[in-house]
Amino acid sequence: MSSALTVDLNRDRLHDVAVPGMYTTDEAFYVALENHGEAVHIHLHLDDTLSTVATLEGGNHYVDREGTTTVRVDVDRVEEPVTGKLKIVTGYGAETAYVDVTVEPFEEENNSVQVDEELSKPQRNASQRRNPAKREPSMSEKFGSRSSSGVSLPLVAFAALAVLLALIVGVVVNNGVVLVGVGVVIGGVLVALALQLR
């Protein structure tokens, strides 16, 4: 809703009228008749141009001493701005004032939220933002990628079998020399796997 169009009455002397030079709105508004002195009769009138798009809530009004009276002005929707005059008369013609009133096309407030395109992109976590260098893949990821290409799956199976057999022999024989040999076999298998995964 537009702010009220304020008309000051009897501020300096009886029947004195003080109004703004112009007023612009795109919807219904109120004329606030603020009396600063003795009670007074007011007549409001829209000229021919303004009355084609606006309607006053009554023309004659009585404003009490030191009182305020508000008068509603309904406004039609317009395609182009329309400017006309609001006439304010006090004391049955003792004083007259005019306000140029412009009715503009109504613009609805845009309440939609604008979203930055950056927000629609996947966000990196804080450690990735601080250190954008590529993360080293884990051992399971290396196995998975190699296995999916068909390069090292037999090697992994063979290494697992060799380690298992070496452990079984070491436990069954329970000999120091055999245990050292088992350790060497397991170490060699692990080194081979590490070299293959590089």
Buried (B, 14 or more C-beta within 10 A) or exposed (E): EBEBBBBBBBEEEEBBBBBEEEBBBBEBBBBBBBBBBEEBBBBBBBBEBBEEBBEBBEEEBEBEEEBBBBBEBEBEEBEEEBBBBBBBBBBEEEBBBBBBBBBBEEEEEEEEEEEEEEEEEEEEEEEEEEEEEEEEEEEEEBBEEBBEEEEBEEBBEBBEEBBEEBEEBBEEEEEEEBBEBBEEBBEEBEEBBEEBBE
